[in-house]
Amino acid sequence: MQIERREFLKRSALGVGGLLAGAQLAAAETAAPKFFDPFARVPLGKSGLTVSRLCMGTGSHGFRRESNQTRLGRDNCERLLRDAHERGVGLFDLADLYGSHSYFAGAMSGVARDRYSLVTKIWWHPGDGITEPERPDADVVVARFLKELKTDHIDLLLLHCVTSAKWPEELRRQMDLLAKLKEQGAIRALGVSCHSLAALEAAATEPWVDSVHTRINPFSMSMDGSPEAVVPVLKKIHAAGKGVVGMKIVGEGRLRNDPERRAQSIKFALNLGYVDVLNVGFEKQAELDDFAAQVRKTPVTAV
């Protein structure tokens, strides 16, 4: 009996030790990573979308349905987009203003629709930006977008370049039409790209908004205000459960050849705790690879 009792106690001790070791291992595996993964899938606020942390933009100096990406020519642009996807980019930023819809559709030909997410934007400003003077209602425009993109839904649809503090009132008709399309499943989430601090502040409290594109870097380059002015608004947007996509991380290209300040900008945006996605308009595969490598070197310091 004494031998059996000693053996029971021994096995029990080993069992408890194993449980403790397993718990410690599980805790280590679920601990926050030390460095950021550029291609990790992250929730875009409470929009219901899960997207890659790094987004491939297609609108560098975009205007009148052209951009630096489309100016590469169809073959080169489509190859750039395919390469980005193959490297792990799962979110792509498009717009009617950039003329990038057909290029993206060509690049993703043969790729399963659930393997990528896309953002596109309606250019609603009259008289500039795109060639035709009339601006059809949002439902007409989205129907065209779906054909151009060769898809049955748009993951995130934005009203492009809002600047007025009263944009929720001024664009309410279009917002209501888009909300119906969201109910029907043609759009998964809605939002705005903001180009003024007043517009950004309005987005923070507008229930219609699921996600916001905002210009953010530590150097006030092409931003809506200083970081000191913008960051508190982003905190408010994030606290409201809205997604935040950061633009101008590379200062509209001005940090392209400044690796030190580019690294500072990446670290700043990632560790704010209020920016879900970094949206960058790469023009070469090497630029994407360099940016992704810098993200991987960026330590997680935000609590």
N, C-alpha and C positions, 0 to 999 in steps of 0.2 A: 504493500500500500504506500509505503514511504517513497519507493522508487517511482511509482505511478504519479504520486503527488508532485515530486520534484520535476518529472518530465512534463507534467501539465503546466507548472509554473514557468518552466523554461520556454515552452512553446507559446505560452501566453505573452511572455516578455518579448519574444521574437515577433509575435503578431502585432503588439502595440508599437514596437520599433518600426516595423514595416509600414504601419499606418501613418506614423509621424513622418517617416521619410517620404512616403507618397504625398502627404499633405504639403511638405516643404517643396517637393518637386513641382507639384501642381501650382503652388503659389509663385514659384520662380517662372513657370511657363506662362502664367497669366499676368505677370508684372509688366508694367509699361515698358516699351522698347527704349533703348538708350538713344537711338538715332531714328530719324524719320525715314519712312519708305515712300519714295515718290509715287509708286504704283499701288499702294495699299488702297483698298476700297473703304470709303468713309461715308457716313450718313450726311446728306446735304440738309442740315437742320432737321426739321420734322416734316420735310416735303414728301417723304416716302421714297425718295431716290437714294440709292447707294452708288457712289461714283468713285472714280480714281482721284486720288489727291492731286495729281498733276493733270491739267487740262491742256489740250493742244488747241491754240487759237489759230484762226485763219484770217484775221482782220488787220494785220500790220499795215498802217497807213491806208486803211480801207475807205473807199469812197466811190460812188457811182458804179457799184458792182464790180470793183476791182480791188485787189490788195497785193501786198508783196508776195503772198503765197500763190495767188492765182497768176500773177505776172511771171512766175517761174515757168509757165506753160503747163498744159494739161498733164502730160506724162510725168514731169518732175513733181508737180504738186500732188498728184495722186500717189506717186511713190513715197513722197514725204509723209503723207497721211497714213499710208499702209505701214510704213516703217514704224511710225509712232505707235500704231495699234499693236504691231508685233512686239514692240519693246515693253508694252504693258499699259499704255495710255488707254483708258476706257471712256473718257469724256472729251468731246470735241465741241468747240465753240464756233458757230457759224452765224451768218446774218445775210439778209437780203441785200443790205448795203455792201457787203463784201463780194457778192456774186459767187459764193463758195459752195452753194448747194449741189450743183451738178458734179463738181470736182469730188466732193465728199461721197456722193452716191456712187461714182465710178470707183473710188478707192475701196469702198466697203462692199462692192459687188462680190457675192459669194460668201460673205461673212454673216453668220447668224445674227439676227437682230438683237438677241439678248446678250451679245458679246460687246456691245458698246452703247453708250448714251450720247445723245446730241442736244445741244442748245442752239436755238436760232432766235432771231429777233425781227420784229416788225419795225420798219422805218416809217414812222407816222408823220414826220415833219413835212409840211407842204413846201413845195418850191425848191428843194435842194436835196442833195444826197443821192437820189436815184433819178433816172432820166425822165420818167413820165410824170406829168404834173398832178394827175389825179391820185387820190389815196382811197382805194376801195375799203370797205369795212373789213374788220379783222377776220370774219368767217370766210370771206372771199379770198383773202390773202393766204390764210392757213391752208385752204384747199389747194391753192397753187403750190405752196411749200411742200405739202405731202407728195404731190406728183413729182416735183423736182428732186426731192430726197428719196423717192421710191420707197416710202415707208407708210405704215398705217397709223403711226403716232409720233408725236414730238415729245421728248422727255421733259424739256424745260423751254417754255416760250416766253420771251421777254418783250416788253415795250422798250424800244431802243432809245437810249440817250435822253432820259427825262431830266429836265433842268428846273422846272417850275415847282415851287412849294405847293401849288394847287393842282399838281398833275392828277391826283386821284379824282378831283372834280372834273377837270378838263377832259380826261380820257375815260370817263365812266362808261360811256356807251360801248367803247371798244373792250373795256374790262368785262362788262356784262356778257358780251358776245363770246369772249374767250372763256369765261367761267362756264358757259353752256357747253362749249367744246370740251372742256375738262370733264364735265359731268358725263359726256358721251364717250370719253376715252381717247379722243383724238390728241389730247394734251394731258400729260401727267402732272405737271406743276407749272406755276405761273410766277412771273416776277418782272423786274425792271433792271436796266443798267442805268446807274445814276451818274450824272455829270455836274452836280452842284451839291453843296452841303445841305441846302434847303430841301432838295429833292430826296436826298438820303435820309434826312430826318423825317420826312413825310412817309417814306417807305417803312420806317421802323414801327409805325403805329397803324399801318394800313392792313386790315385783315385779309384782303385779296392777295397779298404778296406772300409767296412761298419761299422765294429766294431773291437775293440782291447781288448784282455785280457792282463792285465798288473799286475805286482806284486807291491802292495802298502801297506805300513804301516809306522808309524812314527819312527820305530826302525831299519830300514834298514835290516830287517830279510828276507833272501832269495830274495832280490830285485836286480834290475839291476843297482842300484846306490843309492846314498843317496836320501832322500826325496827332498832335495834342487835341486838335478839334475833331478829327475824324474818328479816332479810336473810341472815344466814349459813345459815339453813335453806333459804331459796330457792336460794341458791348450790348447796347440796348436792343439792336436787331437780333443778335445771337440769343439774348435772354428771352426774346419773344418767340423763339423756336424757328426762326427763319434761317435758311441757308445763306452763307456768305461766300461768294466767289471773288477772290482778289485779282484785280487787273493792275497793269503797269508795275509789276514786280521788278521788271528790268528797266523801268523808267522810260517806256516807249522806245526801247532800243538804246538809250543813252548809256546803259551800264553793260552793253554787250561786250565791250573791250576793257572793262574795269572789273576784273575778277574779285578784287577785295571788297569793293562796295556792293557788287552783286551778291556776294556771300553774306554780307551784312543785311541786305534786303530780304534774302531768303530766310535767314535766321529770325529776323524781325517779324515777318508775316507768319511764319510757322508757329512761333512761340507766343503770339498774342493770345491765342486761345479763342479767338473770335472769327478766324478765317478758316473755312473748311477746305477750300480748293485754291490752288495757284493756277491761274490761266495765263499762259505765255504763248505768243505767236512766234514759234520757231521757224526759221527759214532754211535751216540745214539740219540734217540728222546729227551732225557733230554738236550743234548747239543744244539739242535736246539731251544728248548723252552727257554733255558737260554739266548741264543744269541738274539732271537726275543724279549725277555723281555728287554734286554739291549738296543736294537735299540729303543724300545718304550720309554725308559728313556732318550734318547739322544735329547737334545734341538736343534732346528733348529737355527743356528747362522749365516750361510752363507747368504750373500745378493744376 
